[in-house]
Amino acid sequence: MRFAICATNSFLKSLGVEIYASGHRRWPETVKAQAVSDTLVVGATVNAVAERYGILPNQLSAWRRQAKQGKLLLPAPEADEPLFAPLVVSAGPEESTEALTVPNEAIRLIFWEIAIELPLQTPASRIAEIAHALEASSC
């Protein structure tokens, strides 16, 4: 058992986690984000990832909630192929689909009563940043 604790502590120290003599740990945001990201891998479980990081599953679940609320920024997934995100377009309850038509020279983001038009050449990463900021500001 002691070997497992030493191995876990070595692993955590290599990630930049500060481990105090009392057993208390100071987790950098990047390590929390990586642990949450590890739970999103197909086949991964919160329990298995929590065990790898030497934490309780409920702590990891709390970090997952922070990520869902936009309080913890996850690392970009590594992929050999382009990644696509689902896009759902629908008319609001008070708007007709005609009101949502956009000329070919613009990208239009609509979030509740906020509408943002961007040039077509706007990088996808910038659009994602804006969408993330709109979601984070909705609280």
N, C-alpha and C positions, 0 to 999 in steps of 0.2 A: 504494500500500500504506500509506503514512504517513497518508493521509487516512482510510482505514478504521480505523486504530488510534486516531487522534484522535476520530473519530466514536464508536467504541466506548467510549473513555475518557470522553467527554462524557456518553454515555448512562449509563454506570455511576456517574459522579459525581452525576448527577441522581437516581439511586436511593439514594444515600448510601454507596456503596462508597468506602472510603479507598484512594487510589492513591499509593504512595510513589515517590520518585525511582528507587529500585532496581528498580521494576517490581512489587514485592510489593503485593498487594491485601488489604485487610481487609473481609470480606464480612459485613454484618449478617445475622442469622438471617432477617429478613423478606425480604431479597433472595434468599437461598438458597431459601427457601420459594416465592417467586414463580417462580424459574427452574424448580423442580421442578413447580410447578403448570402452567407453560407446556408442559411435556412431556406433560401429561395431556389436552391439547386434541386433539380428533379430528383426525388427519392430521399432527400434530406428530411430529417425530423428535428423539431425544436429540442427534444430530449438529447439526441445524439450530438447536436452542435453544442448544446449547453455543457455536456459532459466533456467535449473536446477542449472547451475554454475554461473548464473548472468552475462553472457558475450554476446556479439553480435555474431550471427552465422558466420559472416565473420572472426572473430578472431579464432573461433573453426576450421573453414575451413583452415585457415593459419596453425594451429597446425597439421591438418591432412596432409597438403602438406609437412610439415617438417618430419612427420613420414614416408611418402612415399619416401622421399629423403634420409632416413636413419639418419636424424639429431635428431630424437626424438625416443627413444627406448620404445616400448610399453611393458606393463607387459604381462607375459605369460597368456594365457587364462586358466581359471579354468574349468576343465571338469572331469566328473566321468568316462568317457570312453577315450581310447586312441585317440589322434588327428592325422589326416593324412593330409598331404599337397599334392596337385597335383604335379606330376612330368612329365615334357614333355621332351622327348629325341628325338633329331633330328640331322641328319648330317648337318654340315655346308655346305655352298654353294660350297666350294672347297674340301670337304672331303667326302670320301666314307664311308658307314656304316662299312666297314671292318676296317677302321682306328679307329673306336670307340670301337671295341671289347676289353674287359678287362679280364685278367685272373680272375678266381674265387677267388683268394686270395687278391683282391684289390678293393677299391672303387675309381672311377676316376671322378673328378670334372673338367669340361671344361668350361672356361669362356673366350670367344674370343680366344686369342692366348695363354692363360694360361691353363695348364693342371696340376692338382694336384692328386697324387695317395695316398690313405690312406689305412691303414690296415682295414680288415673287422670288427674288433672289435672296431673301432672308434665310440664313443658314438654319437648318433644322435644330441645331443646338440652341440657338437664340430663341426660337419659337418655344422649345421645351422649357427654357429658363423663364420666359414670360408666363407660360401656362402654370408652371410650378409656383411662381410668385402670386398669381391670381388665386390659386387654390390655397396658398398659405395665408393670404390676407382675408380669407372668407370667414375667419373665426370672430 
